[in-house]
Amino acid sequence: MSSQSPAPFTNPVIYLDYNATTPIDKAVADAMWPYLTTHFGNAGSEHFYGIEPKLALSLARRRVADLLAVEDDSTIIFN
């Protein structure tokens, strides 16, 4: 087995298999970083570790609802 890297593509690559992995924008990764490293509690939990994620989730729902001009942000579901 060769340890060499594959030859670089000469044409732009169009990657169509985003089922398991999807690249994200750096701004999104930066916004998520605190919740992946420090505030990683379950937003659905009432204990101490769930408080900050729950607040962040509420704010994210409100921002998406505002972007979509939806009044009731409870209709915004993140999966």
mmCIF file of the N, C-alpha and C atoms, coordinates in Angstrom:
data_MODEL
# 
_entry.id   MODEL 
# 
loop_
_atom_site.group_PDB 
_atom_site.id 
_atom_site.type_symbol 
_atom_site.label_atom_id 
_atom_site.label_alt_id 
_atom_site.label_comp_id 
_atom_site.label_asym_id 
_atom_site.label_entity_id 
_atom_site.label_seq_id 
_atom_site.pdbx_PDB_ins_code 
_atom_site.Cartn_x 
_atom_site.Cartn_y 
_atom_site.Cartn_z 
_atom_site.occupancy 
_atom_site.B_iso_or_equiv 
_atom_site.pdbx_formal_charge 
_atom_site.auth_seq_id 
_atom_site.auth_comp_id 
_atom_site.auth_asym_id 
_atom_site.auth_atom_id 
_atom_site.pdbx_PDB_model_num 
ATOM 1   N N  . MET A 1 1  ? 0.854   -1.175 0.000   1.00 0.00 ? 1  MET A N  1 
ATOM 2   C CA . MET A 1 1  ? 0.000   0.000  0.000   1.00 0.00 ? 1  MET A CA 1 
ATOM 3   C C  . MET A 1 1  ? 0.897   1.233  0.000   1.00 0.00 ? 1  MET A C  1 
ATOM 4   N N  . SER A 1 2  ? 0.605   2.158  -0.844  1.00 0.00 ? 2  SER A N  1 
ATOM 5   C CA . SER A 1 2  ? 1.409   3.367  -0.978  1.00 0.00 ? 2  SER A CA 1 
ATOM 6   C C  . SER A 1 2  ? 1.039   4.394  0.083   1.00 0.00 ? 2  SER A C  1 
ATOM 7   N N  . SER A 1 3  ? 2.037   5.101  0.609   1.00 0.00 ? 3  SER A N  1 
ATOM 8   C CA . SER A 1 3  ? 1.772   6.149  1.591   1.00 0.00 ? 3  SER A CA 1 
ATOM 9   C C  . SER A 1 3  ? 1.681   7.520  0.928   1.00 0.00 ? 3  SER A C  1 
ATOM 10  N N  . GLN A 1 4  ? 1.745   7.538  -0.401  1.00 0.00 ? 4  GLN A N  1 
ATOM 11  C CA . GLN A 1 4  ? 1.667   8.801  -1.117  1.00 0.00 ? 4  GLN A CA 1 
ATOM 12  C C  . GLN A 1 4  ? 0.228   9.290  -1.181  1.00 0.00 ? 4  GLN A C  1 
ATOM 13  N N  . SER A 1 5  ? 0.096   10.594 -1.194  1.00 0.00 ? 5  SER A N  1 
ATOM 14  C CA . SER A 1 5  ? -1.231  11.189 -1.357  1.00 0.00 ? 5  SER A CA 1 
ATOM 15  C C  . SER A 1 5  ? -1.678  11.020 -2.800  1.00 0.00 ? 5  SER A C  1 
ATOM 16  N N  . PRO A 1 6  ? -2.988  10.954 -3.018  1.00 0.00 ? 6  PRO A N  1 
ATOM 17  C CA . PRO A 1 6  ? -3.468  10.858 -4.397  1.00 0.00 ? 6  PRO A CA 1 
ATOM 18  C C  . PRO A 1 6  ? -3.104  12.125 -5.157  1.00 0.00 ? 6  PRO A C  1 
ATOM 19  N N  . ALA A 1 7  ? -2.993  11.976 -6.456  1.00 0.00 ? 7  ALA A N  1 
ATOM 20  C CA . ALA A 1 7  ? -2.674  13.128 -7.309  1.00 0.00 ? 7  ALA A CA 1 
ATOM 21  C C  . ALA A 1 7  ? -3.782  14.164 -7.195  1.00 0.00 ? 7  ALA A C  1 
ATOM 22  N N  . PRO A 1 8  ? -3.433  15.443 -7.176  1.00 0.00 ? 8  PRO A N  1 
ATOM 23  C CA . PRO A 1 8  ? -4.473  16.477 -7.089  1.00 0.00 ? 8  PRO A CA 1 
ATOM 24  C C  . PRO A 1 8  ? -5.357  16.461 -8.329  1.00 0.00 ? 8  PRO A C  1 
ATOM 25  N N  . PHE A 1 9  ? -6.606  16.806 -8.129  1.00 0.00 ? 9  PHE A N  1 
ATOM 26  C CA . PHE A 1 9  ? -7.548  16.877 -9.242  1.00 0.00 ? 9  PHE A CA 1 
ATOM 27  C C  . PHE A 1 9  ? -7.232  18.091 -10.095 1.00 0.00 ? 9  PHE A C  1 
ATOM 28  N N  . THR A 1 10 ? -7.373  17.934 -11.375 1.00 0.00 ? 10 THR A N  1 
ATOM 29  C CA . THR A 1 10 ? -7.151  19.068 -12.267 1.00 0.00 ? 10 THR A CA 1 
ATOM 30  C C  . THR A 1 10 ? -8.458  19.791 -12.554 1.00 0.00 ? 10 THR A C  1 
ATOM 31  N N  . ASN A 1 11 ? -9.573  19.128 -12.300 1.00 0.00 ? 11 ASN A N  1 
ATOM 32  C CA . ASN A 1 11 ? -10.890 19.740 -12.479 1.00 0.00 ? 11 ASN A CA 1 
ATOM 33  C C  . ASN A 1 11 ? -11.528 19.938 -11.113 1.00 0.00 ? 11 ASN A C  1 
ATOM 34  N N  . PRO A 1 12 ? -12.438 20.890 -10.989 1.00 0.00 ? 12 PRO A N  1 
ATOM 35  C CA . PRO A 1 12 ? -13.121 21.063 -9.702  1.00 0.00 ? 12 PRO A CA 1 
ATOM 36  C C  . PRO A 1 12 ? -13.869 19.783 -9.323  1.00 0.00 ? 12 PRO A C  1 
ATOM 37  N N  . VAL A 1 13 ? -13.838 19.472 -8.056  1.00 0.00 ? 13 VAL A N  1 
ATOM 38  C CA . VAL A 1 13 ? -14.512 18.278 -7.555  1.00 0.00 ? 13 VAL A CA 1 
ATOM 39  C C  . VAL A 1 13 ? -15.925 18.644 -7.116  1.00 0.00 ? 13 VAL A C  1 
ATOM 40  N N  . ILE A 1 14 ? -16.869 17.822 -7.491  1.00 0.00 ? 14 ILE A N  1 
ATOM 41  C CA . ILE A 1 14 ? -18.240 17.967 -7.016  1.00 0.00 ? 14 ILE A CA 1 
ATOM 42  C C  . ILE A 1 14 ? -18.517 16.744 -6.160  1.00 0.00 ? 14 ILE A C  1 
ATOM 43  N N  . TYR A 1 15 ? -18.607 16.962 -4.850  1.00 0.00 ? 15 TYR A N  1 
ATOM 44  C CA . TYR A 1 15 ? -18.794 15.874 -3.901  1.00 0.00 ? 15 TYR A CA 1 
ATOM 45  C C  . TYR A 1 15 ? -20.279 15.733 -3.609  1.00 0.00 ? 15 TYR A C  1 
ATOM 46  N N  . LEU A 1 16 ? -20.835 14.568 -3.869  1.00 0.00 ? 16 LEU A N  1 
ATOM 47  C CA . LEU A 1 16 ? -22.277 14.388 -3.750  1.00 0.00 ? 16 LEU A CA 1 
ATOM 48  C C  . LEU A 1 16 ? -22.711 13.494 -2.584  1.00 0.00 ? 16 LEU A C  1 
ATOM 49  N N  . ASP A 1 17 ? -21.785 12.977 -1.803  1.00 0.00 ? 17 ASP A N  1 
ATOM 50  C CA . ASP A 1 17 ? -22.139 12.067 -0.719  1.00 0.00 ? 17 ASP A CA 1 
ATOM 51  C C  . ASP A 1 17 ? -22.124 12.781 0.622   1.00 0.00 ? 17 ASP A C  1 
ATOM 52  N N  . TYR A 1 18 ? -23.122 13.629 0.851   1.00 0.00 ? 18 TYR A N  1 
ATOM 53  C CA . TYR A 1 18 ? -23.213 14.366 2.111   1.00 0.00 ? 18 TYR A CA 1 
ATOM 54  C C  . TYR A 1 18 ? -24.099 13.653 3.120   1.00 0.00 ? 18 TYR A C  1 
ATOM 55  N N  . ASN A 1 19 ? -24.353 12.369 2.911   1.00 0.00 ? 19 ASN A N  1 
ATOM 56  C CA . ASN A 1 19 ? -25.214 11.633 3.828   1.00 0.00 ? 19 ASN A CA 1 
ATOM 57  C C  . ASN A 1 19 ? -24.614 11.545 5.227   1.00 0.00 ? 19 ASN A C  1 
ATOM 58  N N  . ALA A 1 20 ? -23.323 11.251 5.323   1.00 0.00 ? 20 ALA A N  1 
ATOM 59  C CA . ALA A 1 20 ? -22.705 11.073 6.631   1.00 0.00 ? 20 ALA A CA 1 
ATOM 60  C C  . ALA A 1 20 ? -21.835 12.253 7.042   1.00 0.00 ? 20 ALA A C  1 
ATOM 61  N N  . THR A 1 21 ? -21.289 12.968 6.094   1.00 0.00 ? 21 THR A N  1 
ATOM 62  C CA . THR A 1 21 ? -20.400 14.085 6.411   1.00 0.00 ? 21 THR A CA 1 
ATOM 63  C C  . THR A 1 21 ? -20.750 15.277 5.536   1.00 0.00 ? 21 THR A C  1 
ATOM 64  N N  . THR A 1 22 ? -20.785 16.421 6.139   1.00 0.00 ? 22 THR A N  1 
ATOM 65  C CA . THR A 1 22 ? -21.115 17.647 5.421   1.00 0.00 ? 22 THR A CA 1 
ATOM 66  C C  . THR A 1 22 ? -20.195 18.755 5.911   1.00 0.00 ? 22 THR A C  1 
ATOM 67  N N  . PRO A 1 23 ? -19.505 19.424 4.985   1.00 0.00 ? 23 PRO A N  1 
ATOM 68  C CA . PRO A 1 23 ? -18.671 20.540 5.435   1.00 0.00 ? 23 PRO A CA 1 
ATOM 69  C C  . PRO A 1 23 ? -19.552 21.689 5.915   1.00 0.00 ? 23 PRO A C  1 
ATOM 70  N N  . ILE A 1 24 ? -19.062 22.426 6.895   1.00 0.00 ? 24 ILE A N  1 
ATOM 71  C CA . ILE A 1 24 ? -19.819 23.578 7.373   1.00 0.00 ? 24 ILE A CA 1 
ATOM 72  C C  . ILE A 1 24 ? -18.970 24.826 7.258   1.00 0.00 ? 24 ILE A C  1 
ATOM 73  N N  . ASP A 1 25 ? -19.630 25.934 7.142   1.00 0.00 ? 25 ASP A N  1 
ATOM 74  C CA . ASP A 1 25 ? -18.973 27.225 7.058   1.00 0.00 ? 25 ASP A CA 1 
ATOM 75  C C  . ASP A 1 25 ? -18.206 27.495 8.352   1.00 0.00 ? 25 ASP A C  1 
ATOM 76  N N  . LYS A 1 26 ? -17.068 28.164 8.247   1.00 0.00 ? 26 LYS A N  1 
ATOM 77  C CA . LYS A 1 26 ? -16.244 28.461 9.420   1.00 0.00 ? 26 LYS A CA 1 
ATOM 78  C C  . LYS A 1 26 ? -17.023 29.261 10.465  1.00 0.00 ? 26 LYS A C  1 
ATOM 79  N N  . ALA A 1 27 ? -17.869 30.186 10.019  1.00 0.00 ? 27 ALA A N  1 
ATOM 80  C CA . ALA A 1 27 ? -18.663 30.971 10.975  1.00 0.00 ? 27 ALA A CA 1 
ATOM 81  C C  . ALA A 1 27 ? -19.604 30.068 11.769  1.00 0.00 ? 27 ALA A C  1 
ATOM 82  N N  . VAL A 1 28 ? -20.134 29.044 11.131  1.00 0.00 ? 28 VAL A N  1 
ATOM 83  C CA . VAL A 1 28 ? -21.016 28.096 11.818  1.00 0.00 ? 28 VAL A CA 1 
ATOM 84  C C  . VAL A 1 28 ? -20.205 27.278 12.821  1.00 0.00 ? 28 VAL A C  1 
ATOM 85  N N  . ALA A 1 29 ? -19.042 26.803 12.400  1.00 0.00 ? 29 ALA A N  1 
ATOM 86  C CA . ALA A 1 29 ? -18.180 26.033 13.301  1.00 0.00 ? 29 ALA A CA 1 
ATOM 87  C C  . ALA A 1 29 ? -17.768 26.879 14.505  1.00 0.00 ? 29 ALA A C  1 
ATOM 88  N N  . ASP A 1 30 ? -17.427 28.134 14.262  1.00 0.00 ? 30 ASP A N  1 
ATOM 89  C CA . ASP A 1 30 ? -17.044 29.028 15.357  1.00 0.00 ? 30 ASP A CA 1 
ATOM 90  C C  . ASP A 1 30 ? -18.196 29.241 16.338  1.00 0.00 ? 30 ASP A C  1 
ATOM 91  N N  . ALA A 1 31 ? -19.415 29.394 15.810  1.00 0.00 ? 31 ALA A N  1 
ATOM 92  C CA . ALA A 1 31 ? -20.577 29.599 16.668  1.00 0.00 ? 31 ALA A CA 1 
ATOM 93  C C  . ALA A 1 31 ? -20.903 28.336 17.477  1.00 0.00 ? 31 ALA A C  1 
ATOM 94  N N  . MET A 1 32 ? -20.653 27.176 16.893  1.00 0.00 ? 32 MET A N  1 
ATOM 95  C CA . MET A 1 32 ? -20.958 25.914 17.564  1.00 0.00 ? 32 MET A CA 1 
ATOM 96  C C  . MET A 1 32 ? -19.877 25.486 18.551  1.00 0.00 ? 32 MET A C  1 
ATOM 97  N N  . TRP A 1 33 ? -18.657 25.976 18.371  1.00 0.00 ? 33 TRP A N  1 
ATOM 98  C CA . TRP A 1 33 ? -17.519 25.497 19.157  1.00 0.00 ? 33 TRP A CA 1 
ATOM 99  C C  . TRP A 1 33 ? -17.765 25.468 20.673  1.00 0.00 ? 33 TRP A C  1 
ATOM 100 N N  . PRO A 1 34 ? -18.309 26.534 21.275  1.00 0.00 ? 34 PRO A N  1 
ATOM 101 C CA . PRO A 1 34 ? -18.527 26.486 22.727  1.00 0.00 ? 34 PRO A CA 1 
ATOM 102 C C  . PRO A 1 34 ? -19.463 25.349 23.151  1.00 0.00 ? 34 PRO A C  1 
ATOM 103 N N  . TYR A 1 35 ? -20.387 24.968 22.283  1.00 0.00 ? 35 TYR A N  1 
ATOM 104 C CA . TYR A 1 35 ? -21.367 23.934 22.626  1.00 0.00 ? 35 TYR A CA 1 
ATOM 105 C C  . TYR A 1 35 ? -20.844 22.536 22.325  1.00 0.00 ? 35 TYR A C  1 
ATOM 106 N N  . LEU A 1 36 ? -19.713 22.461 21.630  1.00 0.00 ? 36 LEU A N  1 
ATOM 107 C CA . LEU A 1 36 ? -19.055 21.181 21.387  1.00 0.00 ? 36 LEU A CA 1 
ATOM 108 C C  . LEU A 1 36 ? -17.957 20.914 22.406  1.00 0.00 ? 36 LEU A C  1 
ATOM 109 N N  . THR A 1 37 ? -17.514 21.968 23.083  1.00 0.00 ? 37 THR A N  1 
ATOM 110 C CA . THR A 1 37 ? -16.366 21.821 23.978  1.00 0.00 ? 37 THR A CA 1 
ATOM 111 C C  . THR A 1 37 ? -16.646 22.179 25.434  1.00 0.00 ? 37 THR A C  1 
ATOM 112 N N  . THR A 1 38 ? -17.505 23.150 25.686  1.00 0.00 ? 38 THR A N  1 
ATOM 113 C CA . THR A 1 38 ? -17.712 23.639 27.047  1.00 0.00 ? 38 THR A CA 1 
ATOM 114 C C  . THR A 1 38 ? -19.152 23.463 27.518  1.00 0.00 ? 38 THR A C  1 
ATOM 115 N N  . HIS A 1 39 ? -20.098 23.938 26.738  1.00 0.00 ? 39 HIS A N  1 
ATOM 116 C CA . HIS A 1 39 ? -21.526 23.899 27.100  1.00 0.00 ? 39 HIS A CA 1 
ATOM 117 C C  . HIS A 1 39 ? -22.210 22.761 26.350  1.00 0.00 ? 39 HIS A C  1 
ATOM 118 N N  . PHE A 1 40 ? -21.809 21.538 26.635  1.00 0.00 ? 40 PHE A N  1 
ATOM 119 C CA . PHE A 1 40 ? -22.253 20.386 25.854  1.00 0.00 ? 40 PHE A CA 1 
ATOM 120 C C  . PHE A 1 40 ? -23.416 19.634 26.475  1.00 0.00 ? 40 PHE A C  1 
ATOM 121 N N  . GLY A 1 41 ? -24.093 20.234 27.424  1.00 0.00 ? 41 GLY A N  1 
ATOM 122 C CA . GLY A 1 41 ? -25.221 19.572 28.076  1.00 0.00 ? 41 GLY A CA 1 
ATOM 123 C C  . GLY A 1 41 ? -26.421 19.436 27.144  1.00 0.00 ? 41 GLY A C  1 
ATOM 124 N N  . ASN A 1 42 ? -27.334 18.592 27.524  1.00 0.00 ? 42 ASN A N  1 
ATOM 125 C CA . ASN A 1 42 ? -28.559 18.362 26.772  1.00 0.00 ? 42 ASN A CA 1 
ATOM 126 C C  . ASN A 1 42 ? -29.502 19.551 26.967  1.00 0.00 ? 42 ASN A C  1 
ATOM 127 N N  . ALA A 1 43 ? -29.850 20.211 25.870  1.00 0.00 ? 43 ALA A N  1 
ATOM 128 C CA . ALA A 1 43 ? -30.727 21.388 25.948  1.00 0.00 ? 43 ALA A CA 1 
ATOM 129 C C  . ALA A 1 43 ? -32.110 21.037 26.486  1.00 0.00 ? 43 ALA A C  1 
ATOM 130 N N  . GLY A 1 44 ? -32.471 19.780 26.451  1.00 0.00 ? 44 GLY A N  1 
ATOM 131 C CA . GLY A 1 44 ? -33.765 19.350 26.960  1.00 0.00 ? 44 GLY A CA 1 
ATOM 132 C C  . GLY A 1 44 ? -33.752 19.014 28.440  1.00 0.00 ? 44 GLY A C  1 
ATOM 133 N N  . SER A 1 45 ? -32.575 19.089 29.060  1.00 0.00 ? 45 SER A N  1 
ATOM 134 C CA . SER A 1 45 ? -32.454 18.766 30.481  1.00 0.00 ? 45 SER A CA 1 
ATOM 135 C C  . SER A 1 45 ? -32.620 20.012 31.335  1.00 0.00 ? 45 SER A C  1 
ATOM 136 N N  . GLU A 1 46 ? -33.148 19.841 32.517  1.00 0.00 ? 46 GLU A N  1 
ATOM 137 C CA . GLU A 1 46 ? -33.365 20.963 33.431  1.00 0.00 ? 46 GLU A CA 1 
ATOM 138 C C  . GLU A 1 46 ? -32.194 21.203 34.373  1.00 0.00 ? 46 GLU A C  1 
ATOM 139 N N  . HIS A 1 47 ? -31.184 20.336 34.339  1.00 0.00 ? 47 HIS A N  1 
ATOM 140 C CA . HIS A 1 47 ? -30.051 20.503 35.241  1.00 0.00 ? 47 HIS A CA 1 
ATOM 141 C C  . HIS A 1 47 ? -29.090 21.589 34.754  1.00 0.00 ? 47 HIS A C  1 
ATOM 142 N N  . PHE A 1 48 ? -28.108 21.885 35.582  1.00 0.00 ? 48 PHE A N  1 
ATOM 143 C CA . PHE A 1 48 ? -27.156 22.969 35.328  1.00 0.00 ? 48 PHE A CA 1 
ATOM 144 C C  . PHE A 1 48 ? -26.549 22.920 33.929  1.00 0.00 ? 48 PHE A C  1 
ATOM 145 N N  . TYR A 1 49 ? -26.145 21.733 33.474  1.00 0.00 ? 49 TYR A N  1 
ATOM 146 C CA . TYR A 1 49 ? -25.457 21.625 32.186  1.00 0.00 ? 49 TYR A CA 1 
ATOM 147 C C  . TYR A 1 49 ? -26.371 21.835 30.983  1.00 0.00 ? 49 TYR A C  1 
ATOM 148 N N  . GLY A 1 50 ? -27.662 21.835 31.199  1.00 0.00 ? 50 GLY A N  1 
ATOM 149 C CA . GLY A 1 50 ? -28.588 22.049 30.095  1.00 0.00 ? 50 GLY A CA 1 
ATOM 150 C C  . GLY A 1 50 ? -29.005 23.499 29.911  1.00 0.00 ? 50 GLY A C  1 
ATOM 151 N N  . ILE A 1 51 ? -28.690 24.361 30.872  1.00 0.00 ? 51 ILE A N  1 
ATOM 152 C CA . ILE A 1 51 ? -29.167 25.748 30.836  1.00 0.00 ? 51 ILE A CA 1 
ATOM 153 C C  . ILE A 1 51 ? -28.609 26.520 29.643  1.00 0.00 ? 51 ILE A C  1 
ATOM 154 N N  . GLU A 1 52 ? -27.302 26.561 29.510  1.00 0.00 ? 52 GLU A N  1 
ATOM 155 C CA . GLU A 1 52 ? -26.676 27.333 28.426  1.00 0.00 ? 52 GLU A CA 1 
ATOM 156 C C  . GLU A 1 52 ? -27.055 26.796 27.038  1.00 0.00 ? 52 GLU A C  1 
ATOM 157 N N  . PRO A 1 53 ? -27.022 25.475 26.808  1.00 0.00 ? 53 PRO A N  1 
ATOM 158 C CA . PRO A 1 53 ? -27.462 24.967 25.509  1.00 0.00 ? 53 PRO A CA 1 
ATOM 159 C C  . PRO A 1 53 ? -28.931 25.282 25.212  1.00 0.00 ? 53 PRO A C  1 
ATOM 160 N N  . LYS A 1 54 ? -29.770 25.253 26.246  1.00 0.00 ? 54 LYS A N  1 
ATOM 161 C CA . LYS A 1 54 ? -31.195 25.562 26.049  1.00 0.00 ? 54 LYS A CA 1 
ATOM 162 C C  . LYS A 1 54 ? -31.376 27.023 25.627  1.00 0.00 ? 54 LYS A C  1 
ATOM 163 N N  . LEU A 1 55 ? -30.631 27.927 26.250  1.00 0.00 ? 55 LEU A N  1 
ATOM 164 C CA . LEU A 1 55 ? -30.687 29.343 25.865  1.00 0.00 ? 55 LEU A CA 1 
ATOM 165 C C  . LEU A 1 55 ? -30.203 29.532 24.431  1.00 0.00 ? 55 LEU A C  1 
ATOM 166 N N  . ALA A 1 56 ? -29.123 28.848 24.079  1.00 0.00 ? 56 ALA A N  1 
ATOM 167 C CA . ALA A 1 56 ? -28.577 28.958 22.719  1.00 0.00 ? 56 ALA A CA 1 
ATOM 168 C C  . ALA A 1 56 ? -29.558 28.407 21.687  1.00 0.00 ? 56 ALA A C  1 
ATOM 169 N N  . LEU A 1 57 ? -30.208 27.308 22.013  1.00 0.00 ? 57 LEU A N  1 
ATOM 170 C CA . LEU A 1 57 ? -31.184 26.717 21.099  1.00 0.00 ? 57 LEU A CA 1 
ATOM 171 C C  . LEU A 1 57 ? -32.378 27.650 20.911  1.00 0.00 ? 57 LEU A C  1 
ATOM 172 N N  . SER A 1 58 ? -32.829 28.250 21.983  1.00 0.00 ? 58 SER A N  1 
ATOM 173 C CA . SER A 1 58 ? -33.939 29.212 21.889  1.00 0.00 ? 58 SER A CA 1 
ATOM 174 C C  . SER A 1 58 ? -33.564 30.398 21.015  1.00 0.00 ? 58 SER A C  1 
ATOM 175 N N  . LEU A 1 59 ? -32.361 30.912 21.190  1.00 0.00 ? 59 LEU A N  1 
ATOM 176 C CA . LEU A 1 59 ? -31.900 32.033 20.371  1.00 0.00 ? 59 LEU A CA 1 
ATOM 177 C C  . LEU A 1 59 ? -31.778 31.621 18.910  1.00 0.00 ? 59 LEU A C  1 
ATOM 178 N N  . ALA A 1 60 ? -31.250 30.438 18.655  1.00 0.00 ? 60 ALA A N  1 
ATOM 179 C CA . ALA A 1 60 ? -31.126 29.955 17.270  1.00 0.00 ? 60 ALA A CA 1 
ATOM 180 C C  . ALA A 1 60 ? -32.493 29.814 16.615  1.00 0.00 ? 60 ALA A C  1 
ATOM 181 N N  . ARG A 1 61 ? -33.466 29.273 17.360  1.00 0.00 ? 61 ARG A N  1 
ATOM 182 C CA . ARG A 1 61 ? -34.833 29.147 16.817  1.00 0.00 ? 61 ARG A CA 1 
ATOM 183 C C  . ARG A 1 61 ? -35.419 30.522 16.488  1.00 0.00 ? 61 ARG A C  1 
ATOM 184 N N  . ARG A 1 62 ? -35.205 31.471 17.390  1.00 0.00 ? 62 ARG A N  1 
ATOM 185 C CA . ARG A 1 62 ? -35.722 32.825 17.167  1.00 0.00 ? 62 ARG A CA 1 
ATOM 186 C C  . ARG A 1 62 ? -35.082 33.454 15.930  1.00 0.00 ? 62 ARG A C  1 
ATOM 187 N N  . ARG A 1 63 ? -33.776 33.280 15.766  1.00 0.00 ? 63 ARG A N  1 
ATOM 188 C CA . ARG A 1 63 ? -33.072 33.846 14.605  1.00 0.00 ? 63 ARG A CA 1 
ATOM 189 C C  . ARG A 1 63 ? -33.566 33.237 13.305  1.00 0.00 ? 63 ARG A C  1 
ATOM 190 N N  . VAL A 1 64 ? -33.762 31.918 13.284  1.00 0.00 ? 64 VAL A N  1 
ATOM 191 C CA . VAL A 1 64 ? -34.265 31.258 12.077  1.00 0.00 ? 64 VAL A CA 1 
ATOM 192 C C  . VAL A 1 64 ? -35.701 31.690 11.807  1.00 0.00 ? 64 VAL A C  1 
ATOM 193 N N  . ALA A 1 65 ? -36.514 31.776 12.844  1.00 0.00 ? 65 ALA A N  1 
ATOM 194 C CA . ALA A 1 65 ? -37.901 32.227 12.678  1.00 0.00 ? 65 ALA A CA 1 
ATOM 195 C C  . ALA A 1 65 ? -37.942 33.643 12.114  1.00 0.00 ? 65 ALA A C  1 
ATOM 196 N N  . ASP A 1 66 ? -37.081 34.526 12.626  1.00 0.00 ? 66 ASP A N  1 
ATOM 197 C CA . ASP A 1 66 ? -37.023 35.896 12.105  1.00 0.00 ? 66 ASP A CA 1 
ATOM 198 C C  . ASP A 1 66 ? -36.590 35.902 10.642  1.00 0.00 ? 66 ASP A C  1 
ATOM 199 N N  . LEU A 1 67 ? -35.608 35.080 10.313  1.00 0.00 ? 67 LEU A N  1 
ATOM 200 C CA . LEU A 1 67 ? -35.117 34.991 8.935   1.00 0.00 ? 67 LEU A CA 1 
ATOM 201 C C  . LEU A 1 67 ? -36.224 34.535 7.989   1.00 0.00 ? 67 LEU A C  1 
ATOM 202 N N  . LEU A 1 68 ? -37.063 33.617 8.473   1.00 0.00 ? 68 LEU A N  1 
ATOM 203 C CA . LEU A 1 68 ? -38.148 33.069 7.649   1.00 0.00 ? 68 LEU A CA 1 
ATOM 204 C C  . LEU A 1 68 ? -39.467 33.822 7.819   1.00 0.00 ? 68 LEU A C  1 
ATOM 205 N N  . ALA A 1 69 ? -39.439 34.877 8.614   1.00 0.00 ? 69 ALA A N  1 
ATOM 206 C CA . ALA A 1 69 ? -40.635 35.677 8.895   1.00 0.00 ? 69 ALA A CA 1 
ATOM 207 C C  . ALA A 1 69 ? -41.746 34.811 9.498   1.00 0.00 ? 69 ALA A C  1 
ATOM 208 N N  . VAL A 1 70 ? -41.376 33.954 10.458  1.00 0.00 ? 70 VAL A N  1 
ATOM 209 C CA . VAL A 1 70 ? -42.320 33.098 11.172  1.00 0.00 ? 70 VAL A CA 1 
ATOM 210 C C  . VAL A 1 70 ? -42.458 33.668 12.578  1.00 0.00 ? 70 VAL A C  1 
ATOM 211 N N  . GLU A 1 71 ? -43.694 33.900 13.016  1.00 0.00 ? 71 GLU A N  1 
ATOM 212 C CA . GLU A 1 71 ? -43.889 34.494 14.338  1.00 0.00 ? 71 GLU A CA 1 
ATOM 213 C C  . GLU A 1 71 ? -43.635 33.520 15.484  1.00 0.00 ? 71 GLU A C  1 
ATOM 214 N N  . ASP A 1 72 ? -44.131 32.301 15.350  1.00 0.00 ? 72 ASP A N  1 
ATOM 215 C CA . ASP A 1 72 ? -44.024 31.320 16.420  1.00 0.00 ? 72 ASP A CA 1 
ATOM 216 C C  . ASP A 1 72 ? -42.773 30.479 16.217  1.00 0.00 ? 72 ASP A C  1 
ATOM 217 N N  . ASP A 1 73 ? -41.726 30.738 17.007  1.00 0.00 ? 73 ASP A N  1 
ATOM 218 C CA . ASP A 1 73 ? -40.468 30.024 16.796  1.00 0.00 ? 73 ASP A CA 1 
ATOM 219 C C  . ASP A 1 73 ? -40.518 28.565 17.260  1.00 0.00 ? 73 ASP A C  1 
ATOM 220 N N  . SER A 1 74 ? -41.627 28.144 17.883  1.00 0.00 ? 74 SER A N  1 
ATOM 221 C CA . SER A 1 74 ? -41.739 26.743 18.269  1.00 0.00 ? 74 SER A CA 1 
ATOM 222 C C  . SER A 1 74 ? -41.961 25.841 17.044  1.00 0.00 ? 74 SER A C  1 
ATOM 223 N N  . THR A 1 75 ? -42.247 26.449 15.909  1.00 0.00 ? 75 THR A N  1 
ATOM 224 C CA . THR A 1 75 ? -42.398 25.660 14.677  1.00 0.00 ? 75 THR A CA 1 
ATOM 225 C C  . THR A 1 75 ? -41.048 25.366 14.030  1.00 0.00 ? 75 THR A C  1 
ATOM 226 N N  . ILE A 1 76 ? -39.973 25.968 14.539  1.00 0.00 ? 76 ILE A N  1 
ATOM 227 C CA . ILE A 1 76 ? -38.632 25.739 14.008  1.00 0.00 ? 76 ILE A CA 1 
ATOM 228 C C  . ILE A 1 76 ? -38.038 24.540 14.738  1.00 0.00 ? 76 ILE A C  1 
ATOM 229 N N  . ILE A 1 77 ? -37.747 23.487 13.991  1.00 0.00 ? 77 ILE A N  1 
ATOM 230 C CA . ILE A 1 77 ? -37.226 22.259 14.569  1.00 0.00 ? 77 ILE A CA 1 
ATOM 231 C C  . ILE A 1 77 ? -35.853 21.972 13.972  1.00 0.00 ? 77 ILE A C  1 
ATOM 232 N N  . PHE A 1 78 ? -34.882 21.752 14.839  1.00 0.00 ? 78 PHE A N  1 
ATOM 233 C CA . PHE A 1 78 ? -33.548 21.363 14.398  1.00 0.00 ? 78 PHE A CA 1 
ATOM 234 C C  . PHE A 1 78 ? -33.409 19.873 14.632  1.00 0.00 ? 78 PHE A C  1 
ATOM 235 N N  . ASN A 1 79 ? -32.931 19.168 13.647  1.00 0.00 ? 79 ASN A N  1 
ATOM 236 C CA . ASN A 1 79 ? -32.830 17.723 13.739  1.00 0.00 ? 79 ASN A CA 1 
ATOM 237 C C  . ASN A 1 79 ? -31.408 17.272 13.676  1.00 0.00 ? 79 ASN A C  1 
# 
